[in-house]
Amino acid sequence: MTERHPPQDCADMAMLRQQIDRLDRDLIARLAERASYIDRAIELKTENGWPARIPARVEEVVMNARTTAEATGLDPDLIEALWRQLVDWSIAREARVIREE
């Protein structure tokens, strides 16, 4: 496990790259965790006869991401684009199992 260092404490590019790689691993782990919640959503939507895509919820998720991005100083347009892709992937995954495609 790579020890955590703030950017200003990275003395060289090798150390900085280690921190970026550590963060990438953390992000992927969090995305995998998110996917497990999507798996549960599939079960609940199937039980309740709900569709994979619920437009109001899609917009709520995207707007939540934009708001969080703005609050943390990230480009909200970038985050919106990433989240729309993530949500579209999640819905496609749900639809395959729910058999909407």
TIDRENMI-242407 format. One record per residue (C-alpha): z, y, x; residue number from 1; residue in one letter; chain. Coordinates in Angstrom, 1 decimal, decimal comma. Each point is the difference from the previous one (the first is absolute). Example, Ala and Ser with C-alpha at 12.3 -4.5 7.8 and 13.67 -1.06 7.14 Angstrom:
REM TIDRENMI-242407
<up->7,8&north->-4,5&east->12,3&num->1&residu->a&chaine->A>
<up->-0,7&north->3,4&east->1,4&num->2&residu->s&chaine->A>
END
This chain:
REM TIDRENMI-242407
<up->0,0&north->0,0&east->0,0&num->1&residu->m&chaine->A>
<up->-1,0&north->3,4&east->1,3&num->2&residu->t&chaine->A>
<up->2,9&north->2,5&east->0,2&num->3&residu->e&chaine->A>
<up->-0,5&north->3,1&east->-2,2&num->4&residu->r&chaine->A>
<up->-0,6&north->3,3&east->1,7&num->5&residu->h&chaine->A>
<up->-0,9&north->3,4&east->-1,6&num->6&residu->p&chaine->A>
<up->-3,4&north->1,4&east->1,1&num->7&residu->p&chaine->A>
<up->1,6&north->2,6&east->2,3&num->8&residu->q&chaine->A>
<up->1,8&north->-2,7&east->1,9&num->9&residu->d&chaine->A>
<up->-3,2&north->-1,9&east->0,9&num->10&residu->c&chaine->A>
<up->-0,5&north->0,7&east->3,7&num->11&residu->a&chaine->A>
<up->-3,6&north->-1,4&east->0,2&num->12&residu->d&chaine->A>
<up->-2,9&north->-1,3&east->-2,1&num->13&residu->m&chaine->A>
<up->1,1&north->-3,6&east->0,5&num->14&residu->a&chaine->A>
<up->3,4&north->0,7&east->-1,6&num->15&residu->m&chaine->A>
<up->-1,6&north->2,1&east->-2,7&num->16&residu->l&chaine->A>
<up->-2,5&north->-2,8&east->-0,8&num->17&residu->r&chaine->A>
<up->2,9&north->-2,5&east->-0,2&num->18&residu->q&chaine->A>
<up->1,6&north->2,2&east->-2,7&num->19&residu->q&chaine->A>
<up->-3,2&north->0,3&east->-1,9&num->20&residu->i&chaine->A>
<up->-0,5&north->-3,8&east->0,1&num->21&residu->d&chaine->A>
<up->3,6&north->-0,4&east->-1,2&num->22&residu->r&chaine->A>
<up->-0,6&north->2,3&east->-2,9&num->23&residu->l&chaine->A>
<up->-3,2&north->-1,8&east->-0,8&num->24&residu->d&chaine->A>
<up->1,9&north->-3,3&east->-0,2&num->25&residu->r&chaine->A>
<up->2,6&north->1,7&east->-2,2&num->26&residu->d&chaine->A>
<up->-2,7&north->1,4&east->-2,3&num->27&residu->l&chaine->A>
<up->-1,7&north->-3,3&east->-0,4&num->28&residu->i&chaine->A>
<up->3,3&north->-1,7&east->-0,8&num->29&residu->a&chaine->A>
<up->0,7&north->2,6&east->-2,7&num->30&residu->r&chaine->A>
<up->-3,5&north->-0,5&east->-1,4&num->31&residu->l&chaine->A>
<up->0,7&north->-3,8&east->-0,1&num->32&residu->a&chaine->A>
<up->3,2&north->0,8&east->-1,8&num->33&residu->e&chaine->A>
<up->-1,9&north->2,2&east->-2,5&num->34&residu->r&chaine->A>
<up->-2,5&north->-2,8&east->-0,6&num->35&residu->a&chaine->A>
<up->2,9&north->-2,3&east->-0,9&num->36&residu->s&chaine->A>
<up->0,9&north->2,5&east->-2,8&num->37&residu->y&chaine->A>
<up->-3,7&north->-0,1&east->-1,1&num->38&residu->i&chaine->A>
<up->0,3&north->-3,8&east->-0,2&num->39&residu->d&chaine->A>
<up->3,0&north->0,5&east->-2,4&num->40&residu->r&chaine->A>
<up->-2,0&north->2,6&east->-2,0&num->41&residu->a&chaine->A>
<up->-2,7&north->-2,6&east->-0,5&num->42&residu->i&chaine->A>
<up->2,5&north->-2,4&east->-1,5&num->43&residu->e&chaine->A>
<up->1,5&north->2,7&east->-2,2&num->44&residu->l&chaine->A>
<up->-3,4&north->1,3&east->-1,1&num->45&residu->k&chaine->A>
<up->-1,2&north->-3,5&east->-0,8&num->46&residu->t&chaine->A>
<up->3,2&north->-0,8&east->-2,0&num->47&residu->e&chaine->A>
<up->-0,4&north->3,2&east->-2,0&num->48&residu->n&chaine->A>
<up->-3,8&north->0,0&east->-0,4&num->49&residu->g&chaine->A>
<up->-0,4&north->3,2&east->1,9&num->50&residu->w&chaine->A>
<up->-3,1&north->1,0&east->2,0&num->51&residu->p&chaine->A>
<up->-0,1&north->0,2&east->3,7&num->52&residu->a&chaine->A>
<up->-1,0&north->3,7&east->-0,1&num->53&residu->r&chaine->A>
<up->2,2&north->2,4&east->-1,9&num->54&residu->i&chaine->A>
<up->-1,6&north->3,4&east->0,7&num->55&residu->p&chaine->A>
<up->3,1&north->2,1&east->-0,7&num->56&residu->a&chaine->A>
<up->2,0&north->-2,1&east->2,5&num->57&residu->r&chaine->A>
<up->-2,7&north->0,2&east->2,6&num->58&residu->v&chaine->A>
<up->0,1&north->3,8&east->-0,2&num->59&residu->e&chaine->A>
<up->3,8&north->0,0&east->0,1&num->60&residu->e&chaine->A>
<up->0,0&north->-2,1&east->3,2&num->61&residu->v&chaine->A>
<up->-2,6&north->2,2&east->1,7&num->62&residu->v&chaine->A>
<up->1,7&north->3,3&east->-1,0&num->63&residu->m&chaine->A>
<up->3,3&north->-1,4&east->1,3&num->64&residu->n&chaine->A>
<up->-1,6&north->-0,8&east->3,3&num->65&residu->a&chaine->A>
<up->-1,6&north->3,5&east->0,2&num->66&residu->r&chaine->A>
<up->3,4&north->1,6&east->-0,8&num->67&residu->t&chaine->A>
<up->1,7&north->-2,1&east->2,7&num->68&residu->t&chaine->A>
<up->-2,7&north->0,9&east->2,5&num->69&residu->a&chaine->A>
<up->0,3&north->3,7&east->-0,7&num->70&residu->e&chaine->A>
<up->3,8&north->-0,2&east->0,4&num->71&residu->a&chaine->A>
<up->-0,3&north->-1,7&east->3,4&num->72&residu->t&chaine->A>
<up->-2,8&north->2,2&east->1,3&num->73&residu->g&chaine->A>
<up->-2,8&north->-2,5&east->-0,3&num->74&residu->l&chaine->A>
<up->-3,4&north->0,8&east->-1,3&num->75&residu->d&chaine->A>
<up->0,2&north->-0,8&east->-3,7&num->76&residu->p&chaine->A>
<up->-3,8&north->-0,5&east->-0,3&num->77&residu->d&chaine->A>
<up->0,1&north->-2,6&east->2,7&num->78&residu->l&chaine->A>
<up->3,0&north->-1,8&east->-1,6&num->79&residu->i&chaine->A>
<up->-1,7&north->0,2&east->-3,4&num->80&residu->e&chaine->A>
<up->-3,2&north->-1,7&east->1,4&num->81&residu->a&chaine->A>
<up->2,1&north->-2,7&east->1,7&num->82&residu->l&chaine->A>
<up->2,1&north->-0,6&east->-3,1&num->83&residu->w&chaine->A>
<up->-3,0&north->-0,2&east->-2,3&num->84&residu->r&chaine->A>
<up->-1,4&north->-2,6&east->2,3&num->85&residu->q&chaine->A>
<up->3,3&north->-1,9&east->0,0&num->86&residu->l&chaine->A>
<up->0,4&north->0,2&east->-3,7&num->87&residu->v&chaine->A>
<up->-3,7&north->-1,1&east->-0,6&num->88&residu->d&chaine->A>
<up->0,6&north->-3,0&east->2,3&num->89&residu->w&chaine->A>
<up->3,2&north->-0,8&east->-1,9&num->90&residu->s&chaine->A>
<up->-1,7&north->0,2&east->-3,4&num->91&residu->i&chaine->A>
<up->-2,9&north->-2,1&east->1,2&num->92&residu->a&chaine->A>
<up->2,5&north->-2,6&east->1,2&num->93&residu->r&chaine->A>
<up->1,8&north->0,1&east->-3,4&num->94&residu->e&chaine->A>
<up->-3,3&north->-0,2&east->-1,9&num->95&residu->a&chaine->A>
<up->-1,1&north->-3,1&east->1,9&num->96&residu->r&chaine->A>
<up->3,2&north->-1,8&east->-1,0&num->97&residu->v&chaine->A>
<up->0,2&north->1,4&east->-3,5&num->98&residu->i&chaine->A>
<up->-3,7&north->-1,0&east->-0,3&num->99&residu->r&chaine->A>
<up->-1,4&north->3,4&east->-1,0&num->100&residu->e&chaine->A>
<up->-2,9&north->-0,2&east->2,4&num->101&residu->e&chaine->A>
END
